[in-house]
Amino acid sequence: MTQLSATTRVNCPDAALLARVMTDHLIEHGTQIVPVSETLWTLASSNGDARIIADGSSLCIETFAPDTERLMEMKYLLASHVGEFNLDNGADIRWQGDGEEIASLPNLRRLKVLAVLDLSPNMRRITFGSSKLKRFDTHSALHAKLLLPPNGGQLCLPKLTPRGTIDWGSDTERAIIRKYTIRRIDPQAGTLDIDFVLHDHGGPGSRFAAHAKVGDVIGMIGPGGGSARPAQWNLFAGDETALPAIARLIEALPAGARGVAIIEVADRQDEQTIRQVADIEITWLHRNRSIRTNALARRVAAIELPADRSVFAWAGTEFSNFRKIRSDWRSPNRLAKSDHLAVSYWRDGHAQT
Ligand SMILES: Cc1cc2nc3c(=O)[nH]c(=O)nc-3n(C[C@H](O)[C@H](O)[C@H](O)COP(=O)(O)OP(=O)(O)OC[C@H]3O[C@@H](n4cnc5c(N)ncnc54)[C@H](O)[C@@H]3O)c2cc1C
């Protein structure tokens, strides 16, 4: 098979440190990365491969993919994470090699609001219309980055520059990015649903959902992130932000799959019906207007995992619960690294970056 390739070099004060922070973050989010040495990391994904090489104050990234679209995906994955962790140094990423002729981001879609429905007091479903959604219809990558207009501003979607860099517009135009789960998708009909938690802290994601009306347009980039591997026995844990992912994962499990789900919501009215052919026992925890606690992590730690079947455990929740759950799952004799994925979905007091 023909292999396309592209290379970039980024200047930064400590390339090994940048590579470590970036690869740790990608591993946390389910990307397969092997640290080969103190200065070399290899990355393998369904789109292609990459080598990340730290050389003093220069970070070199080589990426390989079978076609231009997947090469663009690889460039975007790597460039966006270099940008995220090397922001202070104004990373100017310029790719050289194949794929320079692509004019628009292949993983970017315009979404138009078709319908708004309140599922419960704190959860609003928005149905969007779009085109070419097939690539987003996968259970191995459930979430997408939504591109929202800056407060009071116009939506400015990113463009590919002729050099393969991404032009996000000026600081005042730049779209705000928030991660959300695709709850339901129908590529043939050109529609998808996203369920937004309506929280009181005034973030752009929640604010968009609170004011969304038919005809509004936002952007979507993706899909992304790791997922749960179906097992004979499945454990799901999360708060309401992960409810869309947990519901979609449970709905996709085959008959005969067993397990438990512990889901924390504000109160009984925020529970949802999850249809399934599998046998997942769902327990709802209610905060009942109390402040957030570690009740979810405590319940998850008390679960006995069966030793006689394949097991996969998945969690998505607020940072402090995420940390406790992950350290429980990683403790000796609990779960192998390949048998669990815990992700921080949001952090109390911090806007998403
Ligand atoms: C992979 C992934 C998938 C996700 N899927 C979904 C999804 O399908 N539906 C969904 O609603 N969320 C989902 N989330 C969580 C969502 O991205 C975060 O809650 C995000 O912070 C919301 O953005 P915002 O602009 O509303 O708030 P931000 O601007 O990020 O934060 C502003 C303030 O609001 C607080 N805040 C953020 N989220 C909450 C919350 N849920 N409750 C209370 N306070 C909060 C922050 O601590 C901060 O103080 C997902 C996150 C990830 C990583």
The ligand as a MOL file (V3000), in Angstrom:
LIG
                    3D

  0  0  0     0  0            999 V3000
M  V30 BEGIN CTAB
M  V30 COUNTS 53 58 0 0 0
M  V30 BEGIN ATOM
M  V30 1 C -14.9520 13.0420 25.7750 0
M  V30 2 C -15.9780 13.9280 26.4530 0
M  V30 3 C -17.3200 13.7840 26.1350 0
M  V30 4 C -18.2830 14.5960 26.7710 0
M  V30 5 N -19.6020 14.4400 26.4560 0
M  V30 6 C -20.5310 15.2590 27.0250 0
M  V30 7 C -21.9190 15.1740 26.6680 0
M  V30 8 O -22.3220 14.3910 25.8020 0
M  V30 9 N -22.7950 16.0120 27.2990 0
M  V30 10 C -22.3780 16.9340 28.2330 0
M  V30 11 O -23.2110 17.6920 28.7550 0
M  V30 12 N -21.0740 17.0340 28.5890 0
M  V30 13 C -20.1490 16.2350 28.0010 0
M  V30 14 N -18.8280 16.3500 28.3390 0
M  V30 15 C -18.4660 17.3150 29.3810 0
M  V30 16 C -18.3770 18.7370 28.8400 0
M  V30 17 O -17.4470 18.7810 27.7740 0
M  V30 18 C -17.9110 19.6510 29.9940 0
M  V30 19 O -18.8720 19.6640 31.0070 0
M  V30 20 C -17.5980 21.0630 29.5190 0
M  V30 21 O -16.8420 21.6940 30.5250 0
M  V30 22 C -18.8490 21.8820 29.2690 0
M  V30 23 O -18.4410 23.1060 28.7220 0
M  V30 24 P -19.0380 24.5070 29.1980 0
M  V30 25 O -18.6400 25.4620 28.1330 0
M  V30 26 O -20.4920 24.3660 29.5050 0
M  V30 27 O -18.2850 24.8200 30.5450 0
M  V30 28 P -16.7430 25.2870 30.7070 0
M  V30 29 O -16.5240 26.5950 30.0340 0
M  V30 30 O -15.8650 24.1630 30.3010 0
M  V30 31 O -16.6460 25.4890 32.2780 0
M  V30 32 C -17.2030 26.6490 32.9010 0
M  V30 33 C -17.5090 26.3090 34.3530 0
M  V30 34 O -18.5510 25.3440 34.3560 0
M  V30 35 C -18.1890 24.2350 35.1610 0
M  V30 36 N -18.7920 23.0210 34.5700 0
M  V30 37 C -18.4830 22.4240 33.3960 0
M  V30 38 N -19.2510 21.3430 33.2060 0
M  V30 39 C -20.0620 21.2570 34.2870 0
M  V30 40 C -21.0810 20.3430 34.6800 0
M  V30 41 N -21.4370 19.3030 33.9190 0
M  V30 42 N -21.7090 20.5580 35.8570 0
M  V30 43 C -21.3810 21.6160 36.6440 0
M  V30 44 N -20.4170 22.5170 36.3270 0
M  V30 45 C -19.7730 22.3300 35.1570 0
M  V30 46 C -16.6640 24.2070 35.1330 0
M  V30 47 O -16.1560 23.5890 36.2830 0
M  V30 48 C -16.3240 25.6780 35.0750 0
M  V30 49 O -16.2840 26.2120 36.3720 0
M  V30 50 C -17.8700 15.5590 27.7220 0
M  V30 51 C -16.5020 15.7100 28.0100 0
M  V30 52 C -15.5690 14.8970 27.3950 0
M  V30 53 C -14.1000 15.0700 27.7370 0
M  V30 END ATOM
M  V30 BEGIN BOND
M  V30 1 1 1 2
M  V30 2 1 2 3
M  V30 3 2 2 52
M  V30 4 2 3 4
M  V30 5 1 4 5
M  V30 6 1 4 50
M  V30 7 2 5 6
M  V30 8 1 6 7
M  V30 9 1 6 13
M  V30 10 2 7 8
M  V30 11 1 7 9
M  V30 12 1 9 10
M  V30 13 2 10 11
M  V30 14 1 10 12
M  V30 15 2 12 13
M  V30 16 1 13 14
M  V30 17 1 14 15
M  V30 18 1 14 50
M  V30 19 1 15 16
M  V30 20 1 16 17
M  V30 21 1 16 18
M  V30 22 1 18 19
M  V30 23 1 18 20
M  V30 24 1 20 21
M  V30 25 1 20 22
M  V30 26 1 22 23
M  V30 27 1 23 24
M  V30 28 2 24 25
M  V30 29 1 24 26
M  V30 30 1 24 27
M  V30 31 1 27 28
M  V30 32 2 28 29
M  V30 33 1 28 30
M  V30 34 1 28 31
M  V30 35 1 31 32
M  V30 36 1 32 33
M  V30 37 1 33 34
M  V30 38 1 33 48
M  V30 39 1 34 35
M  V30 40 1 35 36
M  V30 41 1 35 46
M  V30 42 1 36 37
M  V30 43 1 36 45
M  V30 44 2 37 38
M  V30 45 1 38 39
M  V30 46 1 39 40
M  V30 47 2 39 45
M  V30 48 1 40 41
M  V30 49 2 40 42
M  V30 50 1 42 43
M  V30 51 2 43 44
M  V30 52 1 44 45
M  V30 53 1 46 47
M  V30 54 1 46 48
M  V30 55 1 48 49
M  V30 56 2 50 51
M  V30 57 1 51 52
M  V30 58 1 52 53
M  V30 END BOND
M  V30 END CTAB
M  END
